[in-house]
Amino acid sequence: MVSLVNQIAGRAVASPRPNCQAKAANRVSRLCTVLVKSQSIQQQERTQATEFTAAAPKTQAPAPAPRPVEERQQGSAPSVRINVIAKSRWANGIPPVMGAHLMASGEPAPISTSKGADLGGIPHAFHYADKEINADVVQFTNADVGAQGIARLVQQAADDAIKQKGSFTLVLSGGSLLKGLTPLASIKGLDWSKWHIFYVDERNVAHSHPDSTHKGAQEAFLSKVDIPAENVHAIKEGLSVKDAATEYAGQILHLSENVIPKTSTSPHLPVFDLILLGIGPDGHVASLFPNRDHTTGASEGIVLPVDNSPKPPPERISFSMPVINAAKQVVIVAFGGGKAEIVQRALEVQALPGALPAQLVKPVSGSLTWYLDADSAQGLHIQHWEDKKAFPRSS
């Protein structure tokens, strides 16, 4: 303490100004008073600690032996240091089922036999793609120019197929797509006799019905060209939807492999030259609607019956997704502003598997192309597609 005071006093004396020396002297005086009081308090605490230690007994009495648990549970409330287990509230033991294990009827819920995902249970109908899907996107200025583009596409595919195997198979979808086929009738020099027309989906109605895809194709261009009638493969009228699907698959299988080759691996699916698909506002293609495991998620079959279509009429037939994906060339056509939202979702948003059937179109050995116009492509961000951090998105 004396050393500290001397240091402070030395600094005060060294100051060149008299008034500063006086102020410093006052501070030294107050500091000395505080240090003396602090030293006195510390000495007093040491004295009290010594007296308390001298007054303590030399030995401690042994702790009382713990009482039995039964004795501690009687009489006064137990010490907070003792963990007392209360008697069970179930007089006859723990019940075999609790409330959460009962069904609404009051009966015990059955014990689950699930072994976990892909461990002997029911497999999921839909799965995420195990690799990136390569697709080309072709954008036209408007729907009329796009229709001309479709005509050139079909002409080129027909020429290539006829040169390779002597025939050409064109598969059509219904709806607004058919209106874009009209320019085909004006193309000169096509060998129509080698063409075969099929429908990727068809309503189970009469050929004269306004909802018939066959009727729409006839009005758009079939009635204007010289394709042999036996080469236009329409659904058979008057059958149940199940029988109609079976009969249409028979028409396909009846043709020779010079017309429709088969895949080299099992289940040896038919390989069509060109399939033109439309897309609905919910993302459906053909008559394969979202989250339908028996149709959209079917892994087998060529032509499937659809008896509960969300769009009228409810009964339809449809190519299966494996058959669509076995084709040499698949083109999804979407023209007009009404398609902008679903085009953006299908091309830029990774939906849950099965939620957007258009995202399940993944040709195994063939190619996939989207034909759009400026209106249907207005929601796309094509300039950012190479940014791996931005795409694919989940919303």
C-alpha positions as YAML, in Angstrom:
chain: A
units: angstrom
residues:
- id: 1
  name: MET
  ca: [0.00, 0.00, 0.00]
- id: 2
  name: VAL
  ca: [2.83, 2.41, 0.93]
- id: 3
  name: SER
  ca: [4.52, 1.73, -2.43]
- id: 4
  name: LEU
  ca: [1.29, 2.58, -4.30]
- id: 5
  name: VAL
  ca: [0.81, 5.83, -2.40]
- id: 6
  name: ASN
  ca: [4.43, 6.85, -3.02]
- id: 7
  name: GLN
  ca: [4.01, 6.27, -6.74]
- id: 8
  name: ILE
  ca: [0.91, 8.49, -6.90]
- id: 9
  name: ALA
  ca: [2.55, 11.19, -4.75]
- id: 10
  name: GLY
  ca: [5.66, 11.12, -6.94]
- id: 11
  name: ARG
  ca: [3.56, 11.79, -10.09]
- id: 12
  name: ALA
  ca: [1.78, 14.69, -8.34]
- id: 13
  name: VAL
  ca: [5.03, 16.36, -7.25]
- id: 14
  name: ALA
  ca: [6.50, 15.97, -10.74]
- id: 15
  name: SER
  ca: [3.66, 18.06, -12.20]
- id: 16
  name: PRO
  ca: [4.99, 21.50, -13.32]
- id: 17
  name: ARG
  ca: [1.81, 23.42, -12.31]
- id: 18
  name: PRO
  ca: [1.23, 24.35, -8.60]
- id: 19
  name: ASN
  ca: [-2.55, 24.05, -8.70]
- id: 20
  name: CYS
  ca: [-2.18, 20.53, -10.17]
- id: 21
  name: GLN
  ca: [0.18, 19.63, -7.31]
- id: 22
  name: ALA
  ca: [-2.45, 20.73, -4.75]
- id: 23
  name: LYS
  ca: [-5.21, 18.72, -6.40]
- id: 24
  name: ALA
  ca: [-3.01, 15.67, -6.60]
- id: 25
  name: ALA
  ca: [-2.15, 15.94, -2.91]
- id: 26
  name: ASN
  ca: [-5.85, 15.92, -2.04]
- id: 27
  name: ARG
  ca: [-6.39, 12.78, -4.12]
- id: 28
  name: VAL
  ca: [-3.46, 11.04, -2.38]
- id: 29
  name: SER
  ca: [-4.94, 11.87, 1.01]
- id: 30
  name: ARG
  ca: [-8.37, 10.44, 0.12]
- id: 31
  name: LEU
  ca: [-6.79, 7.32, -1.38]
- id: 32
  name: CYS
  ca: [-4.79, 6.64, 1.77]
- id: 33
  name: THR
  ca: [-7.99, 6.86, 3.86]
- id: 34
  name: VAL
  ca: [-9.77, 4.30, 1.62]
- id: 35
  name: LEU
  ca: [-6.85, 1.87, 1.70]
- id: 36
  name: VAL
  ca: [-6.59, 2.04, 5.49]
- id: 37
  name: LYS
  ca: [-10.33, 1.26, 5.89]
- id: 38
  name: SER
  ca: [-10.09, -1.66, 3.44]
- id: 39
  name: GLN
  ca: [-7.13, -3.13, 5.33]
- id: 40
  name: SER
  ca: [-9.02, -2.86, 8.64]
- id: 41
  name: ILE
  ca: [-12.09, -4.72, 7.22]
- id: 42
  name: GLN
  ca: [-9.95, -7.55, 5.88]
- id: 43
  name: GLN
  ca: [-8.23, -7.98, 9.26]
- id: 44
  name: GLN
  ca: [-11.63, -8.11, 11.02]
- id: 45
  name: GLU
  ca: [-12.93, -10.88, 8.67]
- id: 46
  name: ARG
  ca: [-9.81, -12.99, 9.28]
- id: 47
  name: THR
  ca: [-10.27, -12.68, 13.04]
- id: 48
  name: GLN
  ca: [-13.95, -13.81, 12.87]
- id: 49
  name: ALA
  ca: [-13.06, -16.83, 10.70]
- id: 50
  name: THR
  ca: [-10.40, -17.92, 13.24]
- id: 51
  name: GLU
  ca: [-12.88, -17.70, 16.15]
- id: 52
  name: PHE
  ca: [-15.53, -19.74, 14.29]
- id: 53
  name: THR
  ca: [-13.04, -22.51, 13.50]
- id: 54
  name: ALA
  ca: [-11.91, -22.73, 17.15]
- id: 55
  name: ALA
  ca: [-15.55, -23.02, 18.37]
- id: 56
  name: ALA
  ca: [-16.41, -25.94, 16.01]
- id: 57
  name: PRO
  ca: [-16.48, -29.49, 17.51]
- id: 58
  name: LYS
  ca: [-13.50, -31.68, 16.78]
- id: 59
  name: THR
  ca: [-15.64, -34.67, 15.56]
- id: 60
  name: GLN
  ca: [-19.05, -34.91, 13.94]
- id: 61
  name: ALA
  ca: [-21.82, -37.21, 15.11]
- id: 62
  name: PRO
  ca: [-22.57, -40.14, 12.77]
- id: 63
  name: ALA
  ca: [-25.51, -39.56, 10.37]
- id: 64
  name: PRO
  ca: [-28.72, -41.41, 11.29]
- id: 65
  name: ALA
  ca: [-29.33, -44.63, 9.41]
- id: 66
  name: PRO
  ca: [-31.85, -44.27, 6.54]
- id: 67
  name: ARG
  ca: [-35.34, -45.44, 7.36]
- id: 68
  name: PRO
  ca: [-36.99, -48.12, 5.25]
- id: 69
  name: VAL
  ca: [-38.94, -46.90, 2.23]
- id: 70
  name: GLU
  ca: [-42.24, -48.06, 3.77]
- id: 71
  name: GLU
  ca: [-41.58, -45.97, 6.88]
- id: 72
  name: ARG
  ca: [-40.66, -42.88, 4.87]
- id: 73
  name: GLN
  ca: [-43.93, -43.10, 2.93]
- id: 74
  name: GLN
  ca: [-45.99, -42.79, 6.16]
- id: 75
  name: GLY
  ca: [-46.53, -39.82, 8.40]
- id: 76
  name: SER
  ca: [-45.21, -36.44, 7.39]
- id: 77
  name: ALA
  ca: [-44.39, -35.41, 3.84]
- id: 78
  name: PRO
  ca: [-41.11, -36.91, 2.59]
- id: 79
  name: SER
  ca: [-37.98, -34.84, 2.20]
- id: 80
  name: VAL
  ca: [-37.53, -33.14, -1.14]
- id: 81
  name: ARG
  ca: [-34.29, -35.09, -1.44]
- id: 82
  name: ILE
  ca: [-36.14, -38.43, -1.64]
- id: 83
  name: ASN
  ca: [-37.64, -39.56, -4.96]
- id: 84
  name: VAL
  ca: [-40.88, -41.29, -3.95]
- id: 85
  name: ILE
  ca: [-42.58, -43.36, -6.67]
- id: 86
  name: ALA
  ca: [-46.34, -43.03, -6.27]
- id: 87
  name: LYS
  ca: [-48.56, -46.07, -6.53]
- id: 88
  name: SER
  ca: [-49.65, -46.88, -10.10]
- id: 89
  name: ARG
  ca: [-52.97, -45.37, -11.14]
- id: 90
  name: TRP
  ca: [-53.82, -48.62, -12.91]
- id: 91
  name: ALA
  ca: [-55.05, -51.04, -10.23]
- id: 92
  name: ASN
  ca: [-54.81, -54.04, -12.55]
- id: 93
  name: GLY
  ca: [-51.53, -53.09, -14.20]
- id: 94
  name: ILE
  ca: [-50.75, -51.07, -17.32]
- id: 95
  name: PRO
  ca: [-53.54, -51.54, -19.92]
- id: 96
  name: PRO
  ca: [-52.62, -53.27, -23.19]
- id: 97
  name: VAL
  ca: [-53.65, -50.23, -25.29]
- id: 98
  name: MET
  ca: [-53.74, -46.53, -24.63]
- id: 99
  name: GLY
  ca: [-56.20, -43.96, -25.99]
- id: 100
  name: ALA
  ca: [-54.04, -43.16, -29.00]
- id: 101
  name: HIS
  ca: [-54.11, -46.83, -29.97]
- id: 102
  name: LEU
  ca: [-57.88, -46.98, -30.26]
- id: 103
  name: MET
  ca: [-59.84, -46.43, -33.44]
- id: 104
  name: ALA
  ca: [-62.94, -44.24, -33.62]
- id: 105
  name: SER
  ca: [-65.08, -47.31, -32.93]
- id: 106
  name: GLY
  ca: [-63.25, -47.93, -29.65]
- id: 107
  name: GLU
  ca: [-61.59, -51.10, -30.94]
- id: 108
  name: PRO
  ca: [-57.82, -51.45, -30.64]
- id: 109
  name: ALA
  ca: [-55.99, -50.41, -33.79]
- id: 110
  name: PRO
  ca: [-54.34, -53.30, -35.67]
- id: 111
  name: ILE
  ca: [-50.62, -53.68, -35.23]
- id: 112
  name: SER
  ca: [-48.66, -52.31, -38.19]
- id: 113
  name: THR
  ca: [-46.91, -54.88, -40.33]
- id: 114
  name: SER
  ca: [-44.93, -52.32, -42.34]
- id: 115
  name: LYS
  ca: [-41.23, -53.04, -42.67]
- id: 116
  name: GLY
  ca: [-40.39, -49.60, -43.98]
- id: 117
  name: ALA
  ca: [-39.90, -48.10, -47.42]
- id: 118
  name: ASP
  ca: [-39.06, -50.66, -50.13]
- id: 119
  name: LEU
  ca: [-38.78, -53.46, -47.54]
- id: 120
  name: GLY
  ca: [-41.50, -55.81, -48.66]
- id: 121
  name: GLY
  ca: [-44.31, -53.28, -48.45]
- id: 122
  name: ILE
  ca: [-46.29, -51.67, -51.26]
- id: 123
  name: PRO
  ca: [-43.82, -49.83, -53.50]
- id: 124
  name: HIS
  ca: [-44.40, -46.19, -54.37]
- id: 125
  name: ALA
  ca: [-45.94, -45.66, -57.79]
- id: 126
  name: PHE
  ca: [-43.90, -42.54, -58.54]
- id: 127
  name: HIS
  ca: [-40.23, -41.74, -58.08]
- id: 128
  name: TYR
  ca: [-37.94, -38.80, -58.66]
- id: 129
  name: ALA
  ca: [-35.88, -38.99, -61.83]
- id: 130
  name: ASP
  ca: [-32.51, -40.60, -61.18]
- id: 131
  name: LYS
  ca: [-30.87, -38.38, -63.80]
- id: 132
  name: GLU
  ca: [-31.43, -35.08, -65.53]
- id: 133
  name: ILE
  ca: [-33.95, -35.05, -68.37]
- id: 134
  name: ASN
  ca: [-32.62, -33.69, -71.64]
- id: 135
  name: ALA
  ca: [-35.25, -31.79, -73.61]
- id: 136
  name: ASP
  ca: [-35.19, -29.19, -76.36]
- id: 137
  name: VAL
  ca: [-37.43, -26.13, -76.18]
- id: 138
  name: VAL
  ca: [-38.47, -24.51, -79.46]
- id: 139
  name: GLN
  ca: [-40.25, -21.15, -79.24]
- id: 140
  name: PHE
  ca: [-42.29, -19.65, -82.10]
- id: 141
  name: THR
  ca: [-43.59, -16.11, -82.37]
- id: 142
  name: ASN
  ca: [-47.26, -17.21, -82.34]
- id: 143
  name: ALA
  ca: [-49.50, -20.26, -82.71]
- id: 144
  name: ASP
  ca: [-49.85, -19.93, -86.50]
- id: 145
  name: VAL
  ca: [-46.10, -19.98, -86.97]
- id: 146
  name: GLY
  ca: [-45.95, -22.86, -84.49]
- id: 147
  name: ALA
  ca: [-48.45, -24.85, -86.58]
- id: 148
  name: GLN
  ca: [-46.17, -24.45, -89.58]
- id: 149
  name: GLY
  ca: [-43.30, -25.69, -87.42]
- id: 150
  name: ILE
  ca: [-45.29, -28.79, -86.46]
- id: 151
  name: ALA
  ca: [-46.00, -29.50, -90.14]
- id: 152
  name: ARG
  ca: [-42.28, -29.34, -90.98]
- id: 153
  name: LEU
  ca: [-41.47, -31.54, -87.98]
- id: 154
  name: VAL
  ca: [-43.97, -34.21, -89.02]
- id: 155
  name: GLN
  ca: [-42.81, -34.08, -92.64]
- id: 156
  name: GLN
  ca: [-39.18, -34.64, -91.64]
- id: 157
  name: ALA
  ca: [-40.07, -37.48, -89.24]
- id: 158
  name: ALA
  ca: [-42.17, -39.16, -91.95]
- id: 159
  name: ASP
  ca: [-39.39, -38.94, -94.54]
- id: 160
  name: ASP
  ca: [-36.85, -40.41, -92.12]
- id: 161
  name: ALA
  ca: [-39.09, -43.29, -90.99]
- id: 162
  name: ILE
  ca: [-40.19, -44.28, -94.50]
- id: 163
  name: LYS
  ca: [-36.59, -44.36, -95.68]
- id: 164
  name: GLN
  ca: [-35.59, -46.50, -92.71]
- id: 165
  name: LYS
  ca: [-38.42, -49.04, -92.50]
- id: 166
  name: GLY
  ca: [-40.95, -48.25, -95.21]
- id: 167
  name: SER
  ca: [-43.66, -46.80, -92.98]
- id: 168
  name: PHE
  ca: [-44.40, -43.92, -90.61]
- id: 169
  name: THR
  ca: [-46.43, -44.01, -87.39]
- id: 170
  name: LEU
  ca: [-47.89, -40.75, -86.08]
- id: 171
  name: VAL
  ca: [-49.65, -40.70, -82.70]
- id: 172
  name: LEU
  ca: [-52.01, -37.81, -81.99]
- id: 173
  name: SER
  ca: [-53.51, -36.34, -78.85]
- id: 174
  name: GLY
  ca: [-56.87, -34.62, -78.66]
- id: 175
  name: GLY
  ca: [-57.84, -31.12, -77.64]
- id: 176
  name: SER
  ca: [-56.38, -27.93, -79.06]
- id: 177
  name: LEU
  ca: [-53.40, -29.78, -80.55]
- id: 178
  name: LEU
  ca: [-55.49, -31.03, -83.48]
- id: 179
  name: LYS
  ca: [-56.10, -27.50, -84.75]
- id: 180
  name: GLY
  ca: [-52.37, -27.10, -85.30]
- id: 181
  name: LEU
  ca: [-52.29, -30.05, -87.72]
- id: 182
  name: THR
  ca: [-54.24, -28.34, -90.50]
- id: 183
  name: PRO
  ca: [-51.10, -27.15, -92.39]
- id: 184
  name: LEU
  ca: [-50.16, -30.82, -92.92]
- id: 185
  name: ALA
  ca: [-52.80, -31.12, -95.62]
- id: 186
  name: SER
  ca: [-51.09, -28.48, -97.76]
- id: 187
  name: ILE
  ca: [-47.69, -30.21, -97.85]
- id: 188
  name: LYS
  ca: [-46.95, -31.65, -101.29]
- id: 189
  name: GLY
  ca: [-45.02, -34.77, -102.16]
- id: 190
  name: LEU
  ca: [-45.80, -36.83, -99.03]
- id: 191
  name: ASP
  ca: [-46.32, -40.56, -99.49]
- id: 192
  name: TRP
  ca: [-49.54, -40.79, -97.49]
- id: 193
  name: SER
  ca: [-49.95, -44.50, -98.26]
- id: 194
  name: LYS
  ca: [-47.11, -45.31, -95.87]
- id: 195
  name: TRP
  ca: [-48.62, -43.38, -92.97]
- id: 196
  name: HIS
  ca: [-50.34, -44.96, -89.93]
- id: 197
  name: ILE
  ca: [-52.35, -42.78, -87.52]
- id: 198
  name: PHE
  ca: [-52.93, -43.68, -83.86]
- id: 199
  name: TYR
  ca: [-54.38, -41.84, -80.88]
- id: 200
  name: VAL
  ca: [-52.43, -41.56, -77.64]
- id: 201
  name: ASP
  ca: [-55.77, -41.16, -75.88]
- id: 202
  name: GLU
  ca: [-59.38, -41.28, -76.97]
- id: 203
  name: ARG
  ca: [-62.78, -40.77, -75.40]
- id: 204
  name: ASN
  ca: [-64.93, -43.87, -75.26]
- id: 205
  name: VAL
  ca: [-67.66, -42.32, -77.41]
- id: 206
  name: ALA
  ca: [-68.96, -42.76, -80.95]
- id: 207
  name: HIS
  ca: [-66.76, -41.50, -83.76]
- id: 208
  name: SER
  ca: [-69.40, -38.91, -84.60]
- id: 209
  name: HIS
  ca: [-69.49, -37.51, -81.05]
- id: 210
  name: PRO
  ca: [-68.15, -33.95, -80.61]
- id: 211
  name: ASP
  ca: [-65.74, -35.21, -77.93]
- id: 212
  name: SER
  ca: [-64.16, -37.81, -80.22]
- id: 213
  name: THR
  ca: [-60.48, -37.25, -80.92]
- id: 214
  name: HIS
  ca: [-60.88, -39.23, -84.13]
- id: 215
  name: LYS
  ca: [-63.61, -36.82, -85.29]
- id: 216
  name: GLY
  ca: [-61.36, -33.82, -84.51]
- id: 217
  name: ALA
  ca: [-58.46, -35.33, -86.48]
- id: 218
  name: GLN
  ca: [-60.73, -36.04, -89.44]
- id: 219
  name: GLU
  ca: [-61.89, -32.43, -89.51]
- id: 220
  name: ALA
  ca: [-58.37, -31.00, -89.04]
- id: 221
  name: PHE
  ca: [-56.56, -32.86, -91.82]
- id: 222
  name: LEU
  ca: [-57.32, -36.58, -92.24]
- id: 223
  name: SER
  ca: [-60.29, -35.92, -94.52]
- id: 224
  name: LYS
  ca: [-58.06, -33.75, -96.73]
- id: 225
  name: VAL
  ca: [-55.28, -36.30, -97.39]
- id: 226
  name: ASP
  ca: [-55.06, -39.77, -98.95]
- id: 227
  name: ILE
  ca: [-54.11, -41.92, -95.95]
- id: 228
  name: PRO
  ca: [-55.74, -45.36, -96.47]
- id: 229
  name: ALA
  ca: [-58.73, -45.84, -94.16]
- id: 230
  name: GLU
  ca: [-57.28, -49.09, -92.78]
- id: 231
  name: ASN
  ca: [-54.19, -47.15, -91.70]
- id: 232
  name: VAL
  ca: [-56.21, -44.82, -89.47]
- id: 233
  name: HIS
  ca: [-56.51, -46.79, -86.24]
- id: 234
  name: ALA
  ca: [-59.53, -45.59, -84.30]
- id: 235
  name: ILE
  ca: [-61.11, -46.93, -81.15]
- id: 236
  name: LYS
  ca: [-63.83, -49.52, -81.65]
- id: 237
  name: GLU
  ca: [-67.26, -48.17, -80.82]
- id: 238
  name: GLY
  ca: [-69.81, -49.71, -78.47]
- id: 239
  name: LEU
  ca: [-67.45, -51.48, -76.06]
- id: 240
  name: SER
  ca: [-66.90, -51.05, -72.34]
- id: 241
  name: VAL
  ca: [-63.90, -48.90, -71.59]
- id: 242
  name: LYS
  ca: [-61.91, -51.94, -70.42]
- id: 243
  name: ASP
  ca: [-62.71, -53.91, -73.57]
- id: 244
  name: ALA
  ca: [-62.03, -50.86, -75.74]
- id: 245
  name: ALA
  ca: [-58.52, -50.55, -74.26]
- id: 246
  name: THR
  ca: [-57.83, -54.25, -74.79]
- id: 247
  name: GLU
  ca: [-59.11, -54.12, -78.38]
- id: 248
  name: TYR
  ca: [-56.99, -51.05, -79.21]
- id: 249
  name: ALA
  ca: [-53.87, -52.71, -77.80]
- id: 250
  name: GLY
  ca: [-54.69, -55.67, -80.06]
- id: 251
  name: GLN
  ca: [-54.76, -53.40, -83.11]
- id: 252
  name: ILE
  ca: [-51.23, -52.23, -82.24]
- id: 253
  name: LEU
  ca: [-49.84, -55.69, -81.56]
- id: 254
  name: HIS
  ca: [-51.40, -57.08, -84.75]
- id: 255
  name: LEU
  ca: [-49.20, -54.89, -86.98]
- id: 256
  name: SER
  ca: [-45.85, -56.17, -88.17]
- id: 257
  name: GLU
  ca: [-42.58, -54.85, -86.81]
- id: 258
  name: ASN
  ca: [-41.99, -53.17, -90.18]
- id: 259
  name: VAL
  ca: [-44.71, -50.78, -89.07]
- id: 260
  name: ILE
  ca: [-44.21, -50.76, -85.30]
- id: 261
  name: PRO
  ca: [-40.92, -52.21, -84.06]
- id: 262
  name: LYS
  ca: [-40.60, -53.42, -80.49]
- id: 263
  name: THR
  ca: [-38.07, -52.51, -77.84]
- id: 264
  name: SER
  ca: [-35.19, -54.96, -77.63]
- id: 265
  name: THR
  ca: [-35.63, -55.53, -73.89]
- id: 266
  name: SER
  ca: [-38.60, -56.90, -71.97]
- id: 267
  name: PRO
  ca: [-41.49, -56.14, -71.96]
- id: 268
  name: HIS
  ca: [-40.88, -55.41, -75.68]
- id: 269
  name: LEU
  ca: [-43.02, -52.30, -75.97]
- id: 270
  name: PRO
  ca: [-44.11, -50.84, -79.33]
- id: 271
  name: VAL
  ca: [-41.86, -48.06, -80.64]
- id: 272
  name: PHE
  ca: [-43.78, -45.29, -82.43]
- id: 273
  name: ASP
  ca: [-41.98, -42.84, -84.71]
- id: 274
  name: LEU
  ca: [-43.57, -39.62, -83.43]
- id: 275
  name: ILE
  ca: [-45.98, -38.87, -80.59]
- id: 276
  name: LEU
  ca: [-47.55, -35.41, -80.37]
- id: 277
  name: LEU
  ca: [-48.81, -34.58, -76.90]
- id: 278
  name: GLY
  ca: [-50.81, -31.67, -75.57]
- id: 279
  name: ILE
  ca: [-50.69, -30.63, -71.92]
- id: 280
  name: GLY
  ca: [-53.61, -29.80, -69.64]
- id: 281
  name: PRO
  ca: [-53.75, -27.04, -67.02]
- id: 282
  name: ASP
  ca: [-53.08, -29.64, -64.31]
- id: 283
  name: GLY
  ca: [-50.05, -31.02, -66.16]
- id: 284
  name: HIS
  ca: [-51.74, -34.13, -67.54]
- id: 285
  name: VAL
  ca: [-50.67, -35.62, -70.85]
- id: 286
  name: ALA
  ca: [-52.71, -38.10, -72.89]
- id: 287
  name: SER
  ca: [-55.35, -39.15, -70.34]
- id: 288
  name: LEU
  ca: [-52.79, -39.68, -67.59]
- id: 289
  name: PHE
  ca: [-53.89, -37.40, -64.78]
- id: 290
  name: PRO
  ca: [-51.99, -36.34, -61.63]
- id: 291
  name: ASN
  ca: [-51.42, -38.88, -58.86]
- id: 292
  name: ARG
  ca: [-53.32, -41.75, -60.50]
- id: 293
  name: ASP
  ca: [-51.21, -44.75, -59.59]
- id: 294
  name: HIS
  ca: [-53.26, -47.27, -61.61]
- id: 295
  name: THR
  ca: [-52.92, -45.29, -64.85]
- id: 296
  name: THR
  ca: [-50.31, -42.53, -64.67]
- id: 297
  name: GLY
  ca: [-48.14, -44.65, -62.39]
- id: 298
  name: ALA
  ca: [-48.70, -47.94, -64.24]
- id: 299
  name: SER
  ca: [-45.44, -49.69, -65.14]
- id: 300
  name: GLU
  ca: [-47.10, -52.29, -67.36]
- id: 301
  name: GLY
  ca: [-49.63, -52.34, -70.17]
- id: 302
  name: ILE
  ca: [-49.85, -50.75, -73.60]
- id: 303
  name: VAL
  ca: [-53.31, -49.19, -73.59]
- id: 304
  name: LEU
  ca: [-55.03, -48.47, -70.28]
- id: 305
  name: PRO
  ca: [-58.72, -47.97, -69.47]
- id: 306
  name: VAL
  ca: [-59.56, -44.73, -67.69]
- id: 307
  name: ASP
  ca: [-63.00, -44.79, -66.07]
- id: 308
  name: ASN
  ca: [-62.82, -41.78, -63.75]
- id: 309
  name: SER
  ca: [-61.38, -38.91, -65.77]
- id: 310
  name: PRO
  ca: [-61.70, -35.57, -63.93]
- id: 311
  name: LYS
  ca: [-62.63, -34.06, -67.30]
- id: 312
  name: PRO
  ca: [-65.75, -35.22, -69.13]
- id: 313
  name: PRO
  ca: [-66.38, -37.65, -70.59]
- id: 314
  name: PRO
  ca: [-65.16, -39.86, -67.74]
- id: 315
  name: GLU
  ca: [-64.41, -42.97, -69.83]
- id: 316
  name: ARG
  ca: [-61.29, -42.92, -72.00]
- id: 317
  name: ILE
  ca: [-58.42, -45.05, -73.13]
- id: 318
  name: SER
  ca: [-54.79, -43.95, -72.97]
- id: 319
  name: PHE
  ca: [-51.31, -45.12, -73.89]
- id: 320
  name: SER
  ca: [-49.33, -45.99, -70.78]
- id: 321
  name: MET
  ca: [-46.39, -43.82, -69.78]
- id: 322
  name: PRO
  ca: [-43.86, -46.60, -70.60]
- id: 323
  name: VAL
  ca: [-45.22, -46.73, -74.17]
- id: 324
  name: ILE
  ca: [-44.95, -42.96, -74.52]
- id: 325
  name: ASN
  ca: [-41.38, -43.08, -73.25]
- id: 326
  name: ALA
  ca: [-40.50, -45.87, -75.69]
- id: 327
  name: ALA
  ca: [-41.15, -43.63, -78.72]
- id: 328
  name: LYS
  ca: [-38.38, -42.40, -81.03]
- id: 329
  name: GLN
  ca: [-39.58, -38.82, -80.78]
- id: 330
  name: VAL
  ca: [-41.99, -37.12, -78.37]
- id: 331
  name: VAL
  ca: [-43.13, -33.51, -78.77]
- id: 332
  name: ILE
  ca: [-45.22, -31.65, -76.20]
- id: 333
  name: VAL
  ca: [-47.12, -28.80, -77.84]
- id: 334
  name: ALA
  ca: [-48.39, -25.85, -75.79]
- id: 335
  name: PHE
  ca: [-49.54, -22.67, -77.54]
- id: 336
  name: GLY
  ca: [-51.34, -19.64, -76.08]
- id: 337
  name: GLY
  ca: [-51.28, -17.62, -72.87]
- id: 338
  name: GLY
  ca: [-53.59, -20.09, -71.16]
- id: 339
  name: LYS
  ca: [-50.71, -22.60, -71.09]
- id: 340
  name: ALA
  ca: [-48.13, -20.17, -69.63]
- id: 341
  name: GLU
  ca: [-48.57, -21.17, -65.99]
- id: 342
  name: ILE
  ca: [-48.41, -24.93, -66.49]
- id: 343
  name: VAL
  ca: [-45.49, -24.60, -68.93]
- id: 344
  name: GLN
  ca: [-43.52, -22.65, -66.33]
- id: 345
  name: ARG
  ca: [-44.32, -25.18, -63.62]
- id: 346
  name: ALA
  ca: [-43.50, -28.20, -65.77]
- id: 347
  name: LEU
  ca: [-40.19, -26.83, -67.05]
- id: 348
  name: GLU
  ca: [-38.89, -24.90, -64.04]
- id: 349
  name: VAL
  ca: [-40.40, -26.41, -60.88]
- id: 350
  name: GLN
  ca: [-39.57, -29.88, -59.56]
- id: 351
  name: ALA
  ca: [-42.98, -31.15, -58.44]
- id: 352
  name: LEU
  ca: [-43.59, -34.16, -56.24]
- id: 353
  name: PRO
  ca: [-43.40, -37.31, -58.38]
- id: 354
  name: GLY
  ca: [-46.74, -37.89, -60.09]
- id: 355
  name: ALA
  ca: [-48.10, -34.41, -59.36]
- id: 356
  name: LEU
  ca: [-47.22, -33.18, -62.87]
- id: 357
  name: PRO
  ca: [-47.49, -36.09, -65.32]
- id: 358
  name: ALA
  ca: [-45.74, -34.03, -68.01]
- id: 359
  name: GLN
  ca: [-42.56, -34.33, -65.94]
- id: 360
  name: LEU
  ca: [-42.81, -38.13, -66.23]
- id: 361
  name: VAL
  ca: [-42.33, -37.93, -70.00]
- id: 362
  name: LYS
  ca: [-38.72, -39.14, -70.27]
- id: 363
  name: PRO
  ca: [-38.03, -41.02, -73.51]
- id: 364
  name: VAL
  ca: [-35.66, -43.89, -72.82]
- id: 365
  name: SER
  ca: [-33.85, -43.86, -76.16]
- id: 366
  name: GLY
  ca: [-35.74, -41.17, -78.06]
- id: 367
  name: SER
  ca: [-35.88, -37.40, -77.87]
- id: 368
  name: LEU
  ca: [-38.19, -34.95, -76.08]
- id: 369
  name: THR
  ca: [-39.01, -31.50, -77.47]
- id: 370
  name: TRP
  ca: [-41.34, -28.76, -76.27]
- id: 371
  name: TYR
  ca: [-43.01, -26.57, -78.90]
- id: 372
  name: LEU
  ca: [-44.07, -23.21, -77.43]
- id: 373
  name: ASP
  ca: [-45.08, -19.80, -78.67]
- id: 374
  name: ALA
  ca: [-44.28, -16.40, -77.17]
- id: 375
  name: ASP
  ca: [-47.47, -16.41, -75.09]
- id: 376
  name: SER
  ca: [-47.03, -19.83, -73.52]
- id: 377
  name: ALA
  ca: [-43.32, -19.17, -72.83]
- id: 378
  name: GLN
  ca: [-43.82, -15.77, -71.18]
- id: 379
  name: GLY
  ca: [-43.34, -17.12, -67.65]
- id: 380
  name: LEU
  ca: [-40.06, -18.91, -68.33]
- id: 381
  name: HIS
  ca: [-36.62, -17.71, -67.21]
- id: 382
  name: ILE
  ca: [-34.62, -19.38, -69.95]
- id: 383
  name: GLN
  ca: [-31.72, -16.94, -69.58]
- id: 384
  name: HIS
  ca: [-31.09, -18.32, -66.07]
- id: 385
  name: TRP
  ca: [-31.43, -22.05, -66.80]
- id: 386
  name: GLU
  ca: [-27.68, -22.58, -66.73]
- id: 387
  name: ASP
  ca: [-27.56, -21.31, -63.13]
- id: 388
  name: LYS
  ca: [-27.40, -24.54, -61.12]
- id: 389
  name: LYS
  ca: [-28.28, -22.68, -57.92]
- id: 390
  name: ALA
  ca: [-31.52, -21.35, -59.38]
- id: 391
  name: PHE
  ca: [-32.83, -24.51, -61.09]
- id: 392
  name: PRO
  ca: [-34.47, -26.87, -60.61]
- id: 393
  name: ARG
  ca: [-36.72, -25.14, -58.11]
- id: 394
  name: SER
  ca: [-39.26, -26.54, -55.68]
- id: 395
  name: SER
  ca: [-41.70, -23.64, -55.92]
...
